[in-house]
């Protein structure tokens, strides 16, 4: 272990790394269920998606350990999984396996960017206001999705959406679980989301809201999983929809991971030299996600829990990886988790992403209006791509109108023109 991970150099120990790995696991394990729940809206049953998420998370954490020797937790990302389901599949019209092909291709492009100076060039070329507004918009989108899953809001022919009656016992149940989740979270209880999921699931069974239809532990259903395992579909490879999807995945992967890794490597670990290798690990993990049957991975924010607990090397990630793999034995229990248990987590995650709005210069209208359009249109169009497209196009247009063309980079022109072509092709 000393030879592999250099405990002495990093001023850590085996015990500390074990505790950090355990802490990261309990902070991030909820992602397995939430990710599968969101992806299942794309037309695939939940159990094979749980298997895919577990395997992708296991490999992602191992890559973090051996490629960068960093205590990172690399798992399918929140927000980008919503892009996968509700935009790539529902809006652009790709089927699940074609969307996986887009993930795989985006992973390859991301690897090229991460392995070269392109990552720094792109990061500098895209204005901060747009990068932050994408995070905020996705935060509102995830919150809206959580409210939908809770049953608290539903479609209405006259007002589009409306709040549901509190006579519904499931609505009352959600509100109680939301309060419990909120208390656990604001009190900073370790494993708060995991505890709330367990409490909600047991309560749901006891109240008769969820039917207990399992007999105990069982082996995963790999027969069903075979429908998405290494099942890439290249039939739409040469269509505009496929490349808009791939372009969007790549764009978000680059900006989200650069932002998260900068905070983790520089702010928490004081190891900026590991940032590029960590970016490569995430890119390789995303390629694996496409093959294993899930949406792209990111270096999760939840991984900071393990870092805060003292994790400094890849051994933290290895401990988390094998703990995640043991979740495979609990799949029958994981499928019992009701939407009311997932909804509070999505709403809280959305609120955390919205905090980025304070980084946007809203006083400058050439920055503020494009940012506002991005934030507003991502949830209101129920399409992350459309919201991003309006933001990029309006940014370039407004900068030209106010004669600030020197603030528009060449990549911004290219991206804006690409999105205009996307809208024109969508109209045909």
C-alpha positions as CSV (number, residue, x, y, z in Angstrom):
1,X,0.0,0.0,0.0
2,X,2.8,2.4,0.8
3,X,4.5,1.7,-2.6
4,X,1.2,2.1,-4.5
5,X,-0.2,5.2,-2.7
6,X,2.7,6.8,-0.8
7,X,0.9,7.2,2.5
8,X,4.0,8.7,4.1
9,X,4.5,11.4,1.4
10,X,0.8,12.3,1.7
11,X,1.0,12.4,5.5
12,X,-1.8,9.9,6.0
13,X,-2.3,6.3,7.2
14,X,-4.2,3.2,6.3
15,X,-6.7,3.7,9.1
16,X,-7.4,7.3,8.0
17,X,-7.9,6.3,4.4
18,X,-10.3,3.5,5.5
19,X,-12.4,5.9,7.5
20,X,-12.4,8.4,4.6
21,X,-13.5,5.7,2.2
22,X,-16.4,4.7,4.4
23,X,-17.4,8.3,4.9
24,X,-17.4,8.9,1.1
25,X,-19.5,5.8,0.6
26,X,-22.3,6.8,3.0
27,X,-22.3,10.3,1.5
28,X,-22.6,9.1,-2.1
29,X,-24.4,5.8,-2.1
30,X,-27.8,7.5,-2.6
31,X,-26.6,8.3,-6.1
32,X,-27.1,4.7,-7.1
33,X,-30.8,4.8,-6.5
34,X,-31.4,8.4,-7.7
35,X,-29.5,7.9,-10.9
36,X,-31.4,4.7,-11.8
37,X,-34.7,6.5,-10.9
38,X,-34.0,9.3,-13.4
39,X,-32.7,7.1,-16.1
40,X,-35.7,4.7,-15.9
41,X,-37.8,7.5,-17.3
42,X,-35.9,6.9,-20.5
43,X,-37.7,3.6,-21.1
44,X,-35.5,1.0,-19.3
45,X,-36.4,-0.9,-16.1
46,X,-34.8,0.3,-12.8
47,X,-32.9,-2.9,-11.9
48,X,-30.6,-3.0,-14.9
49,X,-29.9,0.7,-14.4
50,X,-29.0,0.1,-10.8
51,X,-26.5,-2.6,-11.9
52,X,-25.1,-0.2,-14.5
53,X,-24.7,2.6,-12.0
54,X,-22.9,0.3,-9.5
55,X,-20.5,-1.0,-12.0
56,X,-19.8,2.4,-13.5
57,X,-19.2,3.8,-10.0
58,X,-16.9,0.9,-9.1
59,X,-14.8,1.4,-12.2
60,X,-14.8,5.2,-11.8
61,X,-13.5,5.1,-8.3
62,X,-10.8,2.6,-9.3
63,X,-9.7,4.9,-12.1
64,X,-9.5,7.8,-9.6
65,X,-7.3,5.6,-7.5
66,X,-4.9,4.3,-10.1
67,X,-4.8,7.1,-12.6
68,X,-4.5,10.1,-10.3
69,X,-4.0,8.6,-6.8
70,X,-6.7,10.9,-5.5
71,X,-9.5,10.3,-3.0
72,X,-12.2,11.1,-5.5
73,X,-15.6,9.5,-5.9
74,X,-16.4,9.2,-9.7
75,X,-20.0,8.3,-10.3
76,X,-22.8,9.1,-12.8
77,X,-23.5,12.8,-12.3
78,X,-26.7,14.4,-11.1
79,X,-28.0,16.9,-13.6
80,X,-26.3,15.3,-16.6
81,X,-28.4,12.2,-16.0
82,X,-31.4,14.5,-16.4
83,X,-29.9,15.7,-19.7
84,X,-29.5,12.1,-20.8
85,X,-33.2,11.2,-20.1
86,X,-35.3,14.3,-20.6
87,X,-33.4,16.0,-23.4
88,X,-31.4,13.5,-25.3
89,X,-34.1,10.8,-25.3
90,X,-37.4,12.7,-24.9
91,X,-36.5,15.9,-26.8
92,X,-34.0,14.9,-29.4
93,X,-35.6,11.5,-30.0
94,X,-32.6,9.2,-29.5
95,X,-33.4,5.8,-28.0
96,X,-31.7,4.6,-24.9
97,X,-28.9,2.7,-26.7
98,X,-28.3,5.5,-29.1
99,X,-28.0,7.9,-26.1
100,X,-25.4,5.5,-24.6
101,X,-23.4,5.8,-27.9
102,X,-23.5,9.5,-27.5
103,X,-22.1,9.1,-24.0
104,X,-19.3,6.9,-25.3
105,X,-18.4,9.3,-28.1
106,X,-18.5,12.3,-25.7
107,X,-16.2,10.3,-23.4
108,X,-13.7,9.9,-26.2
109,X,-13.9,13.6,-27.1
110,X,-13.6,14.5,-23.4
111,X,-10.5,12.3,-23.1
112,X,-8.9,14.1,-26.0
113,X,-9.7,17.5,-24.4
114,X,-8.5,16.3,-20.9
115,X,-5.2,14.9,-22.3
116,X,-4.3,18.2,-24.2
117,X,-4.3,21.9,-23.6
118,X,-7.9,22.1,-25.1
119,X,-9.4,21.9,-21.6
120,X,-7.8,25.1,-20.6
121,X,-8.5,26.8,-23.9
122,X,-12.2,25.9,-23.7
123,X,-12.4,26.9,-20.0
124,X,-11.1,30.3,-20.8
125,X,-13.2,30.7,-24.0
126,X,-16.6,30.3,-22.4
127,X,-17.6,33.2,-20.2
128,X,-18.0,32.6,-16.5
129,X,-21.6,33.9,-16.5
130,X,-22.7,31.2,-19.0
131,X,-20.9,28.4,-17.1
132,X,-22.5,29.4,-13.8
133,X,-25.9,29.9,-15.4
134,X,-25.9,26.4,-16.8
135,X,-25.3,25.0,-13.2
136,X,-28.1,27.2,-11.9
137,X,-30.5,26.3,-14.7
138,X,-29.9,22.6,-14.1
139,X,-30.4,23.2,-10.4
140,X,-33.9,24.5,-11.1
141,X,-34.5,21.7,-13.5
142,X,-33.6,19.0,-10.9
143,X,-35.8,20.8,-8.4
144,X,-38.7,20.8,-10.8
145,X,-38.1,17.1,-11.5
146,X,-38.1,16.4,-7.7
147,X,-41.4,18.2,-7.3
148,X,-42.8,16.1,-10.1
149,X,-41.6,12.9,-8.6
150,X,-43.1,13.9,-5.3
151,X,-46.5,14.3,-6.8
152,X,-46.8,17.7,-5.2
153,X,-47.2,19.4,-8.6
154,X,-48.8,17.9,-11.7
155,X,-49.8,19.0,-15.2
156,X,-52.8,21.4,-15.6
157,X,-54.4,22.4,-19.0
158,X,-55.0,26.0,-18.0
159,X,-51.9,26.9,-15.9
160,X,-49.5,24.2,-17.2
161,X,-48.7,23.0,-13.6
162,X,-50.6,23.2,-10.3
163,X,-50.2,22.0,-6.7
164,X,-52.0,18.8,-5.8
165,X,-54.6,18.3,-3.1
166,X,-53.3,17.6,0.4
167,X,-56.1,15.0,0.7
168,X,-53.8,12.7,-1.1
169,X,-51.9,10.5,1.5
170,X,-48.8,10.2,-0.7
171,X,-48.5,14.1,-0.8
172,X,-48.6,14.2,3.0
173,X,-46.1,11.3,3.2
174,X,-43.7,13.2,0.9
175,X,-43.9,16.4,3.0
176,X,-43.1,14.5,6.2
177,X,-40.1,12.8,4.5
178,X,-39.0,16.1,3.0
179,X,-39.0,17.6,6.5
180,X,-37.0,14.7,7.9
181,X,-34.5,14.8,5.0
182,X,-34.1,18.6,5.5
183,X,-33.5,18.2,9.2
184,X,-30.8,15.5,8.7
185,X,-29.2,17.6,6.0
186,X,-29.0,21.0,7.7
187,X,-27.8,19.3,10.9
188,X,-25.0,17.9,8.8
189,X,-25.7,14.3,9.9
190,X,-23.3,11.9,8.2
191,X,-25.1,9.9,5.5
192,X,-28.1,12.1,5.8
193,X,-29.6,11.2,2.4
194,X,-29.0,7.5,3.0
195,X,-30.8,7.6,6.3
196,X,-33.7,9.5,4.8
197,X,-34.1,7.0,2.0
198,X,-34.1,4.1,4.5
199,X,-36.6,5.8,6.8
200,X,-38.9,6.7,3.8
201,X,-38.8,3.2,2.4
202,X,-39.5,1.4,5.7
203,X,-42.3,3.9,6.5
204,X,-43.8,3.5,3.0
205,X,-43.9,-0.3,3.4
206,X,-45.4,0.0,6.9
207,X,-48.1,2.4,5.7
208,X,-49.0,0.2,2.8
209,X,-47.8,2.8,0.2
210,X,-45.2,0.3,-1.1
211,X,-45.8,-3.4,-1.6
212,X,-43.2,-5.6,-0.1
213,X,-42.8,-8.2,-2.8
214,X,-39.3,-9.6,-2.2
215,X,-38.1,-12.5,-0.1
216,X,-34.6,-11.4,0.7
217,X,-31.2,-11.2,-0.9
218,X,-30.8,-12.4,-4.5
219,X,-28.4,-12.3,-7.4
220,X,-28.8,-9.4,-9.8
221,X,-30.8,-10.0,-12.9
222,X,-28.0,-9.9,-15.5
223,X,-30.3,-11.2,-18.2
224,X,-32.3,-7.9,-18.2
225,X,-29.0,-6.0,-17.8
226,X,-27.7,-7.5,-21.1
227,X,-30.0,-5.2,-23.0
228,X,-27.8,-2.2,-22.2
229,X,-24.5,-3.8,-21.4
230,X,-22.0,-3.1,-24.3
231,X,-25.1,-2.4,-26.5
232,X,-24.1,0.8,-28.3
233,X,-26.3,1.7,-31.3
234,X,-24.6,3.7,-34.0
235,X,-27.6,4.0,-36.4
236,X,-28.0,7.7,-35.6
237,X,-24.3,8.5,-35.7
238,X,-24.5,10.8,-38.7
239,X,-27.5,12.7,-37.7
240,X,-27.6,16.3,-36.3
241,X,-29.5,15.1,-33.2
242,X,-26.7,12.7,-32.3
243,X,-24.0,15.3,-32.6
244,X,-26.0,18.0,-30.7
245,X,-26.4,15.4,-27.9
246,X,-22.7,14.5,-28.0
247,X,-21.6,18.2,-28.1
248,X,-23.9,19.0,-25.1
249,X,-22.5,16.1,-23.1
250,X,-18.9,17.1,-23.8
251,X,-19.6,20.7,-23.0
252,X,-21.1,20.0,-19.6
253,X,-18.5,17.3,-18.7
254,X,-15.6,19.7,-19.4
255,X,-17.0,22.7,-17.4
256,X,-18.5,20.7,-14.5
257,X,-15.5,18.6,-13.9
258,X,-13.0,21.4,-14.3
259,X,-14.9,23.4,-11.7
260,X,-15.4,20.5,-9.2
261,X,-11.8,19.2,-9.6
262,X,-10.3,22.7,-9.2
263,X,-12.1,23.0,-5.9
264,X,-11.2,19.6,-4.7
265,X,-7.5,19.5,-5.9
266,X,-6.6,23.1,-5.1
267,X,-9.0,24.2,-2.4
268,X,-9.2,21.0,-0.3
269,X,-6.2,18.7,-1.1
270,X,-3.7,21.3,-2.1
271,X,-2.6,19.0,-4.9
272,X,-3.1,21.0,-8.1
273,X,-0.6,18.7,-9.9
274,X,-3.3,15.9,-9.7
275,X,-6.0,17.9,-11.5
276,X,-5.2,16.9,-15.1
277,X,-4.8,13.2,-14.2
278,X,-8.1,13.3,-12.4
279,X,-9.7,14.9,-15.5
280,X,-8.4,12.0,-17.5
281,X,-9.8,9.5,-15.0
282,X,-13.3,11.1,-15.3
283,X,-13.0,11.0,-19.1
284,X,-12.1,7.3,-19.1
285,X,-14.9,6.6,-16.6
286,X,-17.4,8.3,-19.0
287,X,-16.3,6.0,-21.8
288,X,-17.0,3.1,-19.5
289,X,-20.4,4.5,-18.6
290,X,-21.5,4.4,-22.3
291,X,-20.4,0.7,-22.4
292,X,-21.9,-0.2,-19.1
293,X,-25.3,1.4,-19.7
294,X,-25.5,4.6,-17.8
295,X,-25.2,8.4,-18.2
296,X,-21.8,10.2,-17.9
297,X,-19.8,10.3,-14.7
298,X,-18.4,13.2,-12.8
299,X,-16.1,13.7,-9.8
300,X,-18.9,14.0,-7.3
301,X,-19.2,16.8,-4.8
302,X,-20.0,14.1,-2.2
303,X,-16.4,13.0,-2.5
304,X,-15.4,16.0,-0.5
305,X,-16.9,14.3,2.6
306,X,-14.1,11.7,2.4
307,X,-11.5,14.4,1.8
308,X,-12.8,16.3,4.8
309,X,-12.5,13.0,6.8
310,X,-8.7,12.9,6.0
311,X,-8.6,11.0,2.7
312,X,-5.6,12.1,0.7
313,X,-4.8,9.1,-1.7
314,X,-6.4,6.8,-4.1
315,X,-6.9,4.2,-1.3
316,X,-9.9,6.2,-0.1
317,X,-11.4,5.7,-3.6
318,X,-10.6,2.0,-3.6
319,X,-12.4,1.5,-0.2
320,X,-15.5,3.4,-1.6
321,X,-15.3,1.4,-4.8
322,X,-15.6,-2.0,-3.1
323,X,-18.3,-0.8,-0.7
324,X,-20.3,0.4,-3.7
325,X,-19.8,-3.0,-5.4
326,X,-21.4,-4.8,-2.3
327,X,-24.6,-2.8,-3.1
328,X,-25.2,-5.3,-5.8
329,X,-26.4,-7.7,-3.1
330,X,-29.1,-5.2,-2.1
331,X,-30.7,-4.6,-5.5
332,X,-34.1,-6.2,-4.5
333,X,-34.3,-3.8,-1.6
334,X,-33.2,-0.8,-3.7
335,X,-36.1,-1.3,-6.1
336,X,-38.5,-0.8,-3.2
337,X,-37.5,2.8,-2.7
338,X,-40.5,5.0,-3.6
339,X,-40.3,8.3,-5.6
340,X,-41.3,10.2,-2.4
341,X,-37.9,9.2,-0.9
342,X,-36.0,10.4,-4.0
343,X,-37.8,13.7,-4.5
344,X,-36.5,15.5,-1.3
345,X,-32.9,14.7,-2.3
346,X,-33.4,16.1,-5.8
347,X,-34.9,19.3,-4.4
348,X,-32.0,19.8,-2.0
349,X,-29.4,19.1,-4.7
350,X,-31.1,21.6,-6.9
351,X,-30.9,24.2,-4.2
352,X,-27.2,23.6,-3.8
353,X,-26.6,24.1,-7.5
354,X,-28.6,27.4,-7.6
355,X,-26.0,29.0,-5.2
356,X,-23.8,29.6,-8.3
357,X,-26.1,32.5,-9.2
358,X,-24.1,34.8,-6.9
359,X,-21.1,34.4,-9.2
360,X,-23.0,35.9,-12.2
361,X,-22.6,39.7,-12.9
362,X,-26.3,40.5,-13.4
363,X,-25.5,44.3,-13.4
364,X,-23.9,43.9,-16.9
365,X,-26.9,43.3,-19.2
366,X,-24.6,41.7,-21.8
367,X,-23.8,39.1,-19.2
368,X,-27.0,39.1,-17.2
369,X,-29.6,38.6,-19.9
370,X,-28.0,35.6,-21.6
371,X,-27.5,34.1,-18.1
372,X,-31.1,34.7,-17.2
373,X,-32.4,33.1,-20.4
374,X,-30.2,30.1,-19.8
375,X,-31.5,29.8,-16.2
376,X,-35.2,30.3,-17.1
377,X,-35.4,28.2,-20.3
378,X,-33.6,25.1,-19.0
379,X,-36.5,24.2,-16.6
380,X,-39.3,26.0,-18.5
381,X,-38.6,24.2,-21.8
382,X,-37.8,21.0,-19.9
383,X,-34.7,20.8,-22.1
384,X,-31.2,21.5,-20.9
385,X,-29.9,21.8,-24.5
386,X,-32.5,24.3,-25.5
387,X,-31.8,26.5,-22.5
388,X,-28.0,26.4,-23.1
389,X,-28.5,27.1,-26.8
390,X,-30.6,30.3,-26.1
391,X,-27.9,31.4,-23.6
392,X,-25.0,31.0,-26.0
393,X,-26.8,32.5,-29.0
394,X,-28.1,35.5,-27.0
395,X,-24.7,36.1,-25.5
396,X,-23.0,36.4,-28.8
397,X,-25.8,38.5,-30.3
398,X,-26.0,41.0,-27.3
399,X,-22.2,41.4,-27.2
400,X,-22.3,42.4,-30.9
401,X,-25.2,44.8,-30.4
402,X,-23.5,46.6,-27.5
403,X,-20.2,46.6,-29.5
404,X,-18.2,44.3,-27.2
405,X,-17.2,41.9,-29.9
406,X,-13.7,41.7,-28.4
407,X,-15.3,39.7,-25.5
408,X,-16.5,37.0,-27.9
409,X,-14.0,34.2,-28.4
410,X,-13.8,32.1,-31.6
411,X,-15.2,29.0,-29.8
412,X,-18.2,31.1,-28.7
413,X,-18.9,32.0,-32.4
414,X,-18.6,28.3,-33.4
415,X,-20.8,27.1,-30.6
416,X,-23.5,29.8,-31.2
417,X,-23.6,29.0,-35.0
418,X,-23.8,25.3,-34.2
419,X,-26.9,25.9,-32.0
420,X,-28.5,28.1,-34.6
421,X,-28.1,25.2,-37.1
422,X,-29.6,22.9,-34.5
423,X,-32.7,25.1,-34.2
424,X,-33.0,25.4,-38.0
425,X,-32.7,21.6,-38.5
426,X,-35.3,21.1,-35.7
427,X,-37.8,23.2,-37.6
428,X,-37.5,21.1,-40.7
